[in-house]
Amino acid sequence: MKSANPIFTHPAIQLLSKCKTLNTLNQVHGHMITTGLALHTYPLSKILLSSSDLELTYAHTIFDHIQNPTVFLFNTLISSVITNHRSQTHLAFSLYNRIILSGDDKLKPNCFTYPSLFKACRSQPWVRYGSVLHAHVLKFLEPGFDRFVQASLLNFYANCGKLGVARYLFEQINKPDLATWNSLLTAHARNASASDGGIKDADSCLSLEVFRLFNEMQNSLIRPNEITLVVLISACADLGALYQGMWAHAYVIRHRLKLNCYVGTSLINMYLKCGCLGQAYQTFDKLPQRDTSCYNAMIGGFAIHGYGQKAFQIYEKMRIVGILPDNITFNVSMFACSGVGLVDEGCKVFESIKEFYGIEPTLEHYGYLVDLLARAGRLQDAEKRIKEMPMKPNATLWRSLYAGARIHGNVAIEKVALKHLLELEPETSDNYVFFSNMYARVNKWEYVNRVRKAGS
């Protein structure tokens, strides 16, 4: 039996993972230099990983002082930058360019270079580099290149909505694994949600394609996991396919998959989109754990179906159990209260944003509050809230106030709101029509003509 290489088990390397400050890391690094340990590739890679976690500039300084760094070291730093410092992605591509332009026959990108780079290319402004990297893969790697490179390439094109290319790459993979299947399924589900959702031509519907791919996957004897089921359930939601969604729910239970927050939220959304509010709440109530997304889905479901009191109760329950809300939580909770006239409850949600959670309300939060007050006829309160806002109100807020004043017959506030709308949106013809109609209702015909001329 071979003994372990002492370099891999050296105590200094074990210490690196325990360094929580740059000062302690510097001390360990200094020891590795004096003992000669830092001359070896593996210890150097560990130093780069630890230093990039703490201070990326320090990691780059170390890297720049390495004579003839290997592609392994380049890959280590590229991956670390993209994983932990997305705002510094340009540094990862700069490192990659150093490999390409080195002119050293021994320094070539390999199968470990590309997966993290393709991951970076899924978001702007790096998307345009993905096709260039694809060309480099074909140039520098052997035919039938690594499975992880294939999967990362497929993920890139799938994320960009190029499903035809993604499917072509998928078919080139010999015996695709679960992760690869999930990538293709996710791509179809994501693009189905991003489209208009039309299913007039069933054969071209991306959500239906998810079902076909799922069946194909099962025929390949690949067992689905939680990620697969979330994708399948999302497709059921898009199609309003209740029976298939219930089958997926039963599959989760029957095969003892984890009914985690992701699966739970997708099931709640599916039942809600299929009009099964009771089943959605039963699913929510039986979840072993709930996160913010689960609560948001249930609050939003009650809100859409007109059960504002129930939605508010879920919000209160969320607060009591200590689940932190997000902007979506506040918005859907106030929307729920607004829809059924629960003014005090909606105001309580708004006040809790700052008083209970220490968050400064946003313009959007004020928008929901003003809409809530204006709908309920509390127009003076709504106007006061707008005037006391710490930021400049936008047209949406004044439009909500106008709508409330119009419904409740308060011409004075209606006029104030319309004046602000005209200042903010002088090119919007509807504002002149609203103003003209207001004067017509109170028989001020001379003003009607003036407004019509101004808007023409």
N, C-alpha and C positions, 0 to 999 in steps of 0.2 A: 504494500500500500504506500503510495507516494505521500510524503509529508507536504504540508502547505508551504507555499513560498513565503519566507519571512517578511517580505516587503508588504504582502497583503494583510498580514496580521500584526504589523508593527504597532506598538502602543500609541505612537504619535498620530497615526491615522485614525485610531479609535477616538483620540481626543478631539479631532476636528469636528466631529458631529456634536460635541458638547460645547463648542465655542459659541457663546451668545453675543459677544461683543467683538468689535474689530481689534481691540487691544489684546484680548486673549488669543484671538486668531493669529495676530502678528507674532506673538511669542512662540506659538506652536510652529508657525511657518519658519521663524528664525532658527528654531531647533532642527527642523527638517533640512534647512540649508547647511547648517554646520555639520550635521551627520552624513550629508550626501544623499539623504533620502529624496530630496527634491530634484535630484537628477533623473529620477525614474518616472516613466509616463504615468503609471497608475497613481502614485502619491500626488503627482502634479494635478491630475484630473480631480482628485478629492479636494485639493486646495482651491482649485478654480470653482468647484461647486459650492464649497463652504463660503468662500469670499464673495461670490456673486449673490448669494442669499443675503449677505450682510451689507455689502457695498460694491456695486457693480464697477465703479471706477477703479477700486482696488484690484478687482479681478482682472480688469483690462491691463492694468499696470504690470501685474504678474505675468500675464500672457505675453505682453510686448517684450519682456525681458527673457523669454524662453528662446533659446537658439534652436532653429529648425523644428518648430512644433509639429507633431504628427497630426494626421487627420483625426485621430481619436481625440486629441485635445481640442482641435477646432470644433468637432462635433459636440463635445462636452459643453463648451461655452455657448455655442449657437443654441443648443437645446435649453440651457439654463436661462438665457436671455429671453427667449420666446415664451417659456413657461412662467417665469417669475417677473419679467419686466416688459410687458407688452408695449408700453409707451416708448421703449428703447429698441423696438424691432429693427430699426434701421441699422443698429450695430450688428445684429445677427447677419443681415444681408451684406454688410461690409466685410464681415469675417468670411462669408461664403465667397465673395469676390476675390479675397486674398488667396483662397484655395485655387480658384479658376485661373487667376492671373499669375500664379507663382512661377510658372515655367519649369517647375520641378516635376520630373516624371514620377517620382516616388510619392508626390503629394497630389492625390486625386480624390474627388468626392466619392463616397461609397454609400452603401444602402442605409447607413445610419445617419447620413447627412440630411436626407431629404424629408423624412416624415415631419419633423418639427417645422421646416420651412414651408411645406404645403399647409400645415396647420395655420401658420401666420398669414398665408395667402387667402384664407377664408374671409378676411375682413379688409376693409379699405384702409389705407390706399394701396395695399399690397396685392389685391386681386389680379391686377394686370401682369404680375410677375409669374403667376402660376403656370401659364402656357410656356413661358421661357424655361422655367424649371423642368417642365415636362420634356421639352426638347433636350435639356441637359441630361435628364435621366436616360433617354434613348441613346445619347452620345457616350456617356461615361460608364453606364452599368451594362452588365451582360444581359443578353436576351433571357426572358423568363426571370426578371429581377425579383428581388425579395418580396415576400408576401406583405410585409409592413409598408413597403414603398407603394405597392399596388393599392393597398387599402387607403393610404393617405392621399394618393392621387385620385382615387374614386371619390373620397370624401370631399376633396377640393371641388371637383366638377359638380358633384351633387349639391354642394352648398351654394354654388353659383347658379343653380337651376338648369344646368346643362345635363338633363337626365339621359339624353341619347348617348352622350359620351360616357357618362357614368355607367350606363347599362352595358355598353360595348366593353369597357374596362372590366366590368364584373364578369362578363362571359369569358374573358381571357384568363381568369383566375381558376386554377385547377383545385377543385374541392374547396370552395369558399367556406370560411368558418363563420361562427355566429356573429362576430363583430362586423364582418363584411356584409352579411345579410342585413343586419340591423342598419348599417349605413345606407344601403340602397332603399330599404323600407322607409327609413326616416326622411330621406330625400324626397320620395314621392309624397309622403304625408305633409311635409313642410311646404312643398310647392302647391299641394292641393289647397292648403289653408291660405296661401298667399294669393291664389287665383280667385276668380269670381264665384267659384263654387258651383258653376253650372254643370248639370249632369244630363243634358238633353241627349248627348251622344255618349251612352254608357261606356262604350268601348274605349273612348278617349279620356274618361274620367280618371284622374290620378288616384282618387280615394278608392275606386274599384280596383285599380291596379295594385294597391296595397294588399287587398284580399287575394288577388291572383298570386302575387309574390309570396304571400304567407303560406298559401297552399303548396306552392312549389318548394318552399323551404322545408315544410313538413315532409314532403315526399322525398327530400334529400336526407331525411333522418336527422336533421338538425333540430334540437329541442329549443323552443323559444325561452327567453328569460323575461325579466320585468320590463326591460327596454323594448323588447319586441311587442309585448302586450300593450304598452302605453301607445305605441305607434298604431297598432291595430284598433285600439279603442278610440283613438283620435279620428281615425278614418270612419269608424262607425258613427261618431258624432257629426262629422261633416256630411255624411249621407243620410243622417236620421235613421240609421239602420238599427232599430232597437233590438230585434231578435239576435242579430250577430253580436251586438254589444253585450247582451245578457249572456250569450255563449262565451264571450271572452272573459266576462266576470266569473262565470262558473269555472272556466279553465284555470284562472288564477287560484281559486279555492281548491279545485280538484287536484291540481299538481303542486299545491302547497308553495306557490310562489309568494314572495314577500308582498303583503298588502301595504307597501310603503306610501309615503305622501305623494310621490309622483303617480303611482298607479291609482291611488285613491282619488286624487284631483282629476285625473283623466276620466275615471268612472263617473264622478259627480257631474262633470261637464257633459259627458255623453248622455246621462239620464236627463239632465236639464234641457239639452238641445232636442231630445226626443219627447219633451213635455211631461216627463215623469218626475215631478217635484218630490212626491212622497218617497220614491225609490232613491232619489238623490240624497234626501235627508237621512234615510236609513243607512245608506252607504257611509255618509259622513259620520253618523253617530257610532258606527261600528268600527271605525278606523282605530287601530291600536295607538297610532300617533297622528297628530295633525300639525301642519305648519301653516305659515301665513297664506300660502297659495290655496290650501284646502278651505280655510275660512273665507278667503276672498271669493272663491267659487260658490260657496254656499250662500254668502251674503248677497252676491250678485244674482244668484238664482231666485232667491226670495224677492229681491227688488224687481226683477223683470216680470215676475208673476204677480206683482202687486201686493205682496205680503211684507209691507214695510215694518210692521211691529216685530215680526219674526226675524227679519234682517237685523233690526236694532238689537234684539235679544242675543243673536249670535255675536254681534260686535261686542256687547257687554260681556258675554261669556269669554270671548277671546281676551279681553282686557283682564278679567279676573284670573284666568289661568296663566297669564304672563306671556302670551304669544305676542311678539312685537308686530304691530301693523306696518304697512307701507302706504305709499300714496294711493294705490289702488283701493286699499281697505277704506281709507277715509272717504274717497270719492264715491265708491259704491254704497257706502253706509249713508252718506248724506243724500245721494240720489234716491235711495230707498225711502228715506224719511220724506223727501220732497214729494214723491209720487203719491203719498197717501196723507199728506198734511200733518205729519208728525214734526211740527216746528220745534218744540222744546227739545225733543230727542235729537233732531238734526243739529241744533245749536250746541247741544251737549257734546256731540261728536266733534264739532269744530273747535270748541273750547278745549277739549282734551288733547288736541294736537300739540298745543304749546304747554298747557298747564300740567298735563299728565306725562306726556312723552318728551317734552322739551324741544319740539321741532317747530321751526318758524313756518307758519302756513304759507303756501305758495299761491300764486295768482289763480291757479286752477281750483284750489280749496275755497278761495274767496268766491269764485264763480259759482260753485255749488251752493255756498251759503246764501248768496244774493238771490239765486234762483229759488231756493227754499223759502226765503222770507217774502219775495215778490209774489210767488204763487199763492201764498197764504194771505196776501193782502196787507202784510206788515211793511208797507212801502217806505215809510219814514225810517224804519230800522234798516231796511235794505240800502236806502240812499246814504244813511249815516255810515254804514259799514264801508261803502264804496269810498266816501270822502276821507275816512280815517285809515284807509289802507296804507301800508308803508311803501307800496310800489304804485306805479301809475296804472290805473284801471284801463283795461282794453275794451274793445267794442263789444265783446261777448257779455261782459258785465252790464254795460249800459243797455244792451238789447234785452237782457233778462229783466232789467228794471222797467224798460218800456213795455214789455209784454205784460208784466204784472199790473202796471198802471193802466194799460189799455183794458185789461179784463175787469179790473175793479173800478174803472171809471174815474181815475184821478188824473184830470187833465193837466194840472200843474206839474206833477212829477213826470208825466208822460212827455211834456214839453221840454223839461230839463234833460231827460234821457235822450230825446231826439236831437237836441242841440249838440250834445257831446258826440252822438253818433255821426252827425254831419261834420264835425271837426275832425274826427278820426277817420271817417270814410267819405270824403267829399265826392268821390267818383261812383259811389254805390247808389244807383237810381232808386232802389227800394226805400232808402231813407227819406227821399223827397216825397215818395208816394205816401209813406206813413205820416209825414208831416202834413201833407195836403189833406189826407183823410181826417186827421185830427181836427184841423180847422173847419172842415166841412161838417163834422158832427156838431160843432158849436156855432154853426152858421156864420162864420167869419169868412165870407166868400172873397173879400178883397185879398186876404192873406193866402187863400187857396190859389188864386191866380199868380201871386208873386212867387210862391214856392214852386209852382209848375213851370214858370218861366226860368227860375234859377236852376231847376233840374233838367231842363231841356238842352 
